[in-house]
Amino acid sequence: MQFGDDFRGKRVVVTGAAGIFGGWIAAAFGRAGAILCLSDMRGDLLPALVDRLGLDPAVTLCHATELTSSGSIRELAALVATEWGAPDIVVNNAGIYPRTGELLYLAEEEFDRIMSVNVRAPFLVTQAMAKLMIAERVAGAIVNIGSGAARQMPTGSVTYCVSKTALDRLSKGQALELAPHKIRVNVVEPGFAPGSDFSYLPPEYVDRMTAGIPLARTSGPDDTANAVMFLCSPATGFITGTAIAVDGGNSIGTYQPTTNS
């Protein structure tokens, strides 16, 4: 998707930048001429990411953010405030998708970890960045990376589904309260993309999931990135509080081939 000069010189924060979707989103904004702040708990991976994406290290910000720590999130916001004043775009991409098994045996600490990264962190990051944007009178855009799991409830991933449902409702609330400041908040729900360092999925699970996707493939590098950029572009200046599923039809239902008898 071509956006012309819509993002040239725009200041974009991406959390979870060293992950699959984070890297794809950062790459797309970088190609469009944006200036990036790459955030990830694995700060040691960020310099290599800057190099791989061909970004200018002199203007690219990097921050090793521990999203379960409010202090670390404040440090990220302070870096952005010092270097930029405020961002134009914030992408709350970081999230974890552990298959935790039955709720009956789920450890309290694991429940808290999932909710902290997937819900609390986007709340705190958006709160901090929106304050900077308001102070600088930036009419910007925020995109939270959700999931079709907000509407589906498979066993073994209930807590993840709960966290993404909560994120969807949080995003709508953020959109409502930030609208007077001309800050738009939307959600992109990516398709299935196996390979996360944090969420190992066995091959048989990957095969089973892929077979059920109506468009018969996993999510690729451009799918989610294009949707995120679309929602941050001037073309969608009257869209806020909505969610776009970019999942090959997976949220419609599971595809099952028909047989003729």
C-alpha positions in Angstrom: 0.0 0.0 0.0 1.3 3.4 -1.0 0.9 6.4 1.4 3.0 9.0 -0.5 4.6 11.4 2.0 1.9 10.9 4.7 4.4 9.6 7.2 7.6 11.4 6.1 9.2 12.9 9.3 6.4 11.6 11.5 7.5 10.5 15.0 6.4 6.9 15.6 6.7 4.8 18.8 6.4 1.1 18.4 6.4 -1.2 21.4 7.5 -4.8 21.0 9.5 -3.7 18.1 11.9 -6.7 18.2 8.9 -9.1 17.7 7.4 -10.4 14.5 4.6 -7.8 14.1 6.6 -5.1 15.7 9.4 -5.6 13.2 7.1 -5.6 10.3 5.3 -2.4 11.5 8.6 -0.6 12.2 9.9 -1.6 8.7 6.8 -0.2 7.0 6.9 3.1 8.8 10.7 3.3 8.2 10.2 2.8 4.4 7.6 5.6 4.5 10.2 8.0 5.9 9.0 8.1 9.5 11.4 8.7 12.5 11.1 5.7 14.9 11.3 5.0 18.6 11.8 1.3 19.0 10.8 -0.2 22.3 11.3 -3.7 23.5 12.2 -5.5 26.7 15.1 -7.1 24.7 17.0 -3.9 24.3 20.1 -5.8 23.1 18.2 -6.7 19.9 17.3 -3.2 18.9 20.6 -2.0 17.4 20.6 -5.0 15.1 17.0 -4.2 14.2 18.0 -0.6 13.3 20.7 -1.9 11.1 18.5 -4.5 9.4 15.7 -2.0 8.7 18.2 0.5 7.3 17.2 3.2 9.8 19.5 6.1 10.6 20.9 5.4 14.1 21.5 9.1 14.6 17.8 9.8 14.7 16.3 6.5 15.7 15.4 6.1 19.4 15.8 2.8 21.2 14.6 1.9 24.6 14.7 -1.3 26.6 11.2 -1.1 28.1 10.0 -3.6 30.7 6.3 -3.2 30.2 5.4 -4.8 33.5 7.2 -1.9 35.2 5.5 1.5 35.4 8.9 3.1 36.1 10.3 1.7 32.8 7.3 3.0 30.9 7.8 6.5 32.5 11.5 6.3 31.3 10.3 5.5 27.8 8.0 8.5 27.9 10.7 10.7 29.3 13.0 9.7 26.4 10.4 10.7 23.8 9.7 13.9 25.6 13.3 14.9 25.7 14.1 14.0 22.1 10.8 14.8 20.3 8.6 16.7 22.7 5.8 14.3 21.7 5.1 11.5 19.2 2.7 11.7 16.3 1.8 8.0 16.3 2.0 5.3 19.0 1.6 1.6 18.2 1.0 -0.5 21.3 2.1 -3.7 19.6 3.8 -5.6 22.5 1.8 -8.6 23.8 2.2 -12.2 25.0 0.2 -15.2 23.9 1.1 -18.1 26.2 -1.2 -21.2 26.0 -1.7 -21.5 29.8 -3.9 -24.6 30.0 -7.0 -25.0 32.1 -8.0 -22.1 34.3 -8.4 -24.5 37.2 -4.6 -24.9 37.3 -3.5 -21.5 36.1 -1.1 -19.8 38.5 -2.1 -16.4 39.8 1.3 -15.0 38.8 0.8 -16.1 35.1 -2.7 -14.5 35.0 -1.2 -11.2 36.4 1.7 -11.3 33.8 -0.6 -11.7 30.9 -2.9 -8.9 32.0 0.0 -6.6 32.9 1.6 -6.8 29.4 -1.6 -7.0 27.3 -3.8 -4.5 29.1 -2.0 -2.5 31.8 0.9 -1.6 29.6 -1.1 -0.2 26.7 -3.1 1.8 29.2 0.1 3.3 30.8 1.9 3.8 27.5 -1.1 5.5 26.0 -1.7 7.6 29.1 1.9 8.8 29.1 2.2 9.5 25.4 -1.2 11.1 25.1 -0.2 13.6 27.8 2.8 14.6 25.7 0.7 14.9 22.6 -1.8 17.1 24.4 0.9 19.3 25.8 2.4 19.8 22.3 -1.0 20.0 20.6 -0.3 17.1 18.4 -3.4 15.7 16.7 -2.1 12.2 16.4 -3.1 8.5 16.2 -2.7 5.6 18.5 -3.2 2.0 17.4 -3.5 -0.9 19.8 -2.7 -4.3 18.5 -5.6 -6.6 19.4 -6.7 -10.0 18.4 -9.7 -11.9 17.1 -9.4 -13.7 20.4 -11.4 -10.8 21.8 -14.4 -12.6 20.2 -13.4 -16.3 20.4 -12.8 -18.3 23.5 -10.8 -21.5 22.9 -9.8 -23.6 25.9 -6.1 -23.2 26.9 -6.0 -19.5 26.0 -8.9 -18.1 28.1 -6.7 -15.5 29.9 -5.3 -14.2 26.6 -8.8 -13.9 25.2 -9.9 -12.0 28.3 -6.9 -9.6 28.0 -7.7 -8.8 24.3 -11.3 -8.3 25.0 -10.3 -5.9 27.8 -8.0 -4.1 25.4 -10.8 -3.7 22.9 -13.0 -2.0 25.5 -10.0 0.1 26.8 -9.3 1.3 23.3 -12.9 2.5 22.8 -12.7 4.3 26.1 -9.4 5.9 25.1 -10.9 6.9 21.8 -13.8 8.5 23.5 -11.8 10.5 26.0 -9.0 11.6 23.7 -11.3 12.7 20.9 -11.6 16.3 22.2 -7.8 16.5 21.8 -8.0 15.3 18.2 -6.1 12.0 19.1 -7.6 9.0 17.4 -7.4 5.5 18.9 -8.1 2.3 16.9 -7.4 -1.4 17.0 -5.9 -3.7 14.5 -6.4 -7.4 15.0 -3.7 -9.3 13.1 -4.0 -12.7 11.6 -2.1 -15.8 12.8 1.7 -15.5 12.5 3.6 -18.2 14.3 7.2 -17.8 15.3 7.2 -15.6 18.4 10.1 -16.1 20.8 7.8 -15.7 23.7 4.9 -17.9 22.6 6.1 -21.2 21.3 3.5 -23.1 19.3 4.0 -26.7 18.4 4.0 -27.5 14.6 0.8 -29.5 14.8 -1.0 -26.6 16.4 0.3 -24.2 13.6 -0.8 -26.6 10.9 -4.3 -27.0 12.4 -4.7 -23.2 12.8 -3.5 -22.5 9.2 -5.9 -25.1 7.8 -8.9 -23.3 9.3 -8.1 -19.9 7.9 -10.5 -19.1 5.0 -7.8 -17.4 2.9 -5.5 -20.4 3.6 -2.3 -18.7 4.8 -0.7 -17.1 7.8 -0.2 -13.4 8.2 2.6 -11.8 6.1 4.8 -8.8 6.6 2.6 -6.3 4.9 -0.9 -7.3 6.2 -0.9 -5.8 9.6 1.5 -3.0 8.8 -0.7 -1.7 6.0 -3.7 -1.7 8.3 -1.9 0.1 11.0 -0.6 2.8 8.6 -4.1 3.1 7.0 -5.6 3.9 10.4 -2.8 6.4 11.1 -3.1 8.1 7.7 -5.1 11.3 6.8 -7.4 9.0 4.8 -9.0 7.8 8.1 -9.1 11.1 9.9 -12.7 10.5 10.8 -12.3 7.0 12.1 -11.7 6.4 15.9 -12.8 3.7 18.3 -13.0 0.9 15.7 -11.3 -2.4 15.2 -10.1 -3.9 11.9 -9.6 -7.6 11.6 -6.7 -8.4 9.3 -6.8 -12.2 9.7 -7.7 -13.8 6.4 -11.3 -14.3 7.5 -10.3 -16.3 10.6 -12.6 -14.2 12.9 -15.6 -15.1 10.7 -15.3 -18.7 11.6 -13.2 -21.8 11.0 -13.1 -23.0 7.4 -14.0 -26.6 6.8 -13.9 -28.0 3.3 -17.3 -29.3 2.1 -17.7 -32.8 0.7 -20.1 -33.9 -1.9 -22.0 -37.1 -1.2 
